[in-house]
């Protein structure tokens, strides 16, 4: 009897951004908990040296400088384009799109990411340890040394990206679509339990999968 086809990963919902956005930041923002609500900014410099949490709501930030210091970033219904967010800390993301952003060394540890799209982003050395990812898509870019240890991934897709040095210790995968990802760098295939791969990938990994199952693959005579 054939194996049932696993359900495909659900795609993230798009950010709900108003058609009309403000092009200036309120002067009376709380310096410790600034809310960037309903903004459409390009090339702006946003610096919050006293902030504890910076919230981005219902807006579009393009090619901006977003200096949050040690503060965490919380975003909902937002699109961030061409922004350097290296080393930034994130608490929660809901319906957020990152496009060509630099997220090298960013800290998503213990955060909850729901309906998030990373498109052509540099995410090397980013940490998602113990994070929860639901309906998240990573397309293109670079994820070298991404730390997903003890994270929970449900309805997540990695496409056009190589999983080089990705840490999956104790990671729980549910409907994680890897059919368009490069799996050759993955050292321990047991960590991919719960993922979805293509027949072509299965054939390419057959010898390694057999070894994981305790079988010995030897050449045949003739």
TASULRA-V101711 format. One record per pair of residues at least 24 apart in sequence whose ideal C-beta (glycine too) atoms are under 10 Angstrom apart, sorted by the first residue. I is the first residue (numbers start at 1). J is the second residue. D is the distance in Angstrom with one decimal. If there is no record, write none. Layout:
BEGIN
I/J/D ; I/J/D
END
This chain:
BEGIN
5/196/9.7 ; 6/174/9.9 ; 6/175/6.9 ; 6/177/9.6 ; 6/194/9.3 ; 6/195/9.4 ; 6/196/5.7 ; 7/155/9.0 ; 7/174/9.8 ; 7/175/6.0 ; 7/196/8.9 ; 8/155/8.7 ; 8/157/9.1 ; 8/175/7.2 ; 8/177/6.8 ; 8/179/9.5 ; 8/196/7.3 ; 9/135/7.8 ; 9/136/9.2 ; 9/137/8.4 ; 9/153/9.4 ; 9/154/8.3 ; 9/155/4.4 ; 9/156/6.3 ; 9/157/5.2 ; 9/158/9.9 ; 9/174/8.9 ; 9/175/4.6 ; 9/176/6.7 ; 9/177/4.2 ; 9/178/9.6 ; 9/179/9.6 ; 9/195/9.5 ; 9/196/6.9 ; 10/115/9.3 ; 10/134/8.6 ; 10/135/5.3 ; 10/137/10.0 ; 10/154/8.6 ; 10/155/4.2 ; 10/156/9.5 ; 10/157/9.3 ; 10/175/7.5 ; 10/177/9.8 ; 11/115/8.7 ; 11/117/8.8 ; 11/135/6.7 ; 11/136/9.9 ; 11/137/6.7 ; 11/155/8.0 ; 11/157/7.7 ; 11/177/9.8 ; 12/94/9.8 ; 12/95/7.3 ; 12/96/8.9 ; 12/97/8.4 ; 12/113/9.3 ; 12/114/7.8 ; 12/115/3.9 ; 12/116/6.0 ; 12/117/5.6 ; 12/134/8.6 ; 12/135/4.3 ; 12/136/6.4 ; 12/137/5.8 ; 12/155/8.3 ; 12/156/9.5 ; 12/157/9.0 ; 13/77/9.6 ; 13/94/9.0 ; 13/95/5.5 ; 13/114/8.6 ; 13/115/4.3 ; 13/116/9.8 ; 13/117/9.8 ; 13/135/7.1 ; 14/77/9.1 ; 14/79/9.0 ; 14/95/6.8 ; 14/97/7.3 ; 14/115/7.9 ; 14/117/8.2 ; 15/58/8.0 ; 15/59/8.9 ; 15/60/8.5 ; 15/75/9.1 ; 15/76/8.2 ; 15/77/4.6 ; 15/78/5.8 ; 15/79/5.5 ; 15/80/9.8 ; 15/94/8.9 ; 15/95/4.6 ; 15/96/6.3 ; 15/97/5.6 ; 15/115/8.2 ; 15/116/9.5 ; 15/117/8.8 ; 16/58/6.9 ; 16/76/8.7 ; 16/77/4.4 ; 16/78/9.6 ; 16/94/9.9 ; 16/95/6.2 ; 17/57/9.8 ; 17/58/5.9 ; 17/59/6.6 ; 17/60/6.0 ; 17/77/6.0 ; 17/78/7.3 ; 17/79/6.4 ; 17/95/9.1 ; 17/97/9.3 ; 18/58/5.8 ; 18/59/8.4 ; 18/60/9.7 ; 18/77/8.8 ; 21/58/8.1 ; 21/59/6.0 ; 21/60/6.4 ; 22/59/8.4 ; 29/54/9.8 ; 30/55/9.9 ; 32/71/8.5 ; 33/71/8.9 ; 33/74/9.8 ; 34/68/9.1 ; 34/71/8.8 ; 35/74/9.5 ; 36/61/7.7 ; 36/64/9.9 ; 36/66/8.9 ; 36/73/9.9 ; 36/75/8.9 ; 36/78/8.4 ; 37/76/9.9 ; 37/77/9.9 ; 37/78/9.9 ; 38/77/9.8 ; 39/64/9.4 ; 39/78/9.2 ; 40/79/9.7 ; 41/66/9.8 ; 42/81/8.7 ; 42/82/9.3 ; 43/82/9.8 ; 46/83/9.8 ; 53/89/9.7 ; 53/91/6.8 ; 53/92/9.9 ; 54/88/9.2 ; 54/89/10.0 ; 54/91/9.7 ; 55/91/9.3 ; 55/92/9.6 ; 56/80/7.5 ; 56/93/9.5 ; 56/96/8.1 ; 58/95/9.6 ; 60/97/9.3 ; 61/101/9.9 ; 62/99/8.7 ; 63/100/9.7 ; 66/101/9.9 ; 72/107/8.6 ; 72/111/8.6 ; 73/106/9.2 ; 73/111/9.6 ; 74/111/9.0 ; 75/116/9.1 ; 76/114/9.4 ; 76/115/9.7 ; 77/115/9.5 ; 79/117/9.1 ; 80/121/9.6 ; 81/119/9.3 ; 83/121/9.9 ; 84/122/9.3 ; 85/121/8.9 ; 85/122/9.8 ; 85/126/9.8 ; 86/122/8.2 ; 86/124/9.6 ; 86/125/9.3 ; 86/126/9.3 ; 87/125/9.4 ; 87/126/9.6 ; 88/126/10.0 ; 89/127/9.5 ; 90/116/9.8 ; 90/126/9.7 ; 90/128/9.4 ; 90/131/8.9 ; 92/131/10.0 ; 92/132/9.7 ; 93/131/9.9 ; 93/133/9.5 ; 93/136/8.8 ; 94/134/9.6 ; 95/135/9.5 ; 96/136/9.8 ; 97/137/9.5 ; 98/123/9.0 ; 98/138/9.6 ; 98/141/9.2 ; 99/141/9.9 ; 100/140/9.2 ; 100/141/8.0 ; 101/141/8.9 ; 102/141/9.7 ; 103/141/8.8 ; 103/142/9.8 ; 103/143/9.6 ; 103/146/9.8 ; 104/142/8.9 ; 104/144/9.5 ; 104/145/9.8 ; 105/145/9.6 ; 107/131/9.7 ; 107/147/9.7 ; 108/132/9.9 ; 108/133/8.7 ; 108/146/9.7 ; 108/147/9.2 ; 108/148/9.6 ; 108/151/8.8 ; 109/147/8.3 ; 109/149/9.6 ; 109/150/9.6 ; 109/151/9.1 ; 110/150/9.7 ; 110/151/9.4 ; 111/151/9.7 ; 112/152/9.7 ; 113/151/9.6 ; 113/153/9.5 ; 113/156/9.1 ; 114/154/9.9 ; 114/155/9.8 ; 115/155/9.6 ; 116/156/9.5 ; 117/157/9.5 ; 118/143/8.6 ; 118/158/9.6 ; 118/161/9.3 ; 120/160/8.9 ; 120/161/9.6 ; 121/161/9.8 ; 123/161/8.9 ; 124/164/8.9 ; 124/165/8.8 ; 125/165/9.1 ; 127/151/9.7 ; 127/167/9.1 ; 128/153/8.9 ; 128/166/9.9 ; 128/167/9.3 ; 128/171/9.3 ; 129/167/8.1 ; 129/169/9.3 ; 129/170/9.4 ; 129/171/9.5 ; 130/170/9.0 ; 130/171/9.8 ; 131/171/10.0 ; 132/172/9.7 ; 133/171/9.9 ; 133/173/9.9 ; 133/176/9.0 ; 134/174/9.4 ; 135/175/9.8 ; 136/176/9.5 ; 137/177/8.7 ; 138/163/9.9 ; 138/181/8.7 ; 139/180/8.5 ; 143/181/9.3 ; 144/185/8.8 ; 147/171/9.8 ; 148/172/9.9 ; 148/173/9.2 ; 148/191/9.1 ; 153/194/8.3 ; 153/195/8.8 ; 154/194/9.3 ; 156/195/9.0 ; 157/181/8.5 ; 157/196/8.9 ; 158/182/9.1 ; 158/183/9.4 ; 158/195/9.1 ; 162/186/9.4 ; 163/191/9.8 ; 163/192/9.0 ; 166/191/8.6 ; 167/191/8.8 ; 168/192/7.4 ; 168/193/9.6 ; 168/195/9.8 ; 183/208/9.5 ; 184/208/9.6 ; 188/212/8.2 ; 189/213/9.9
END
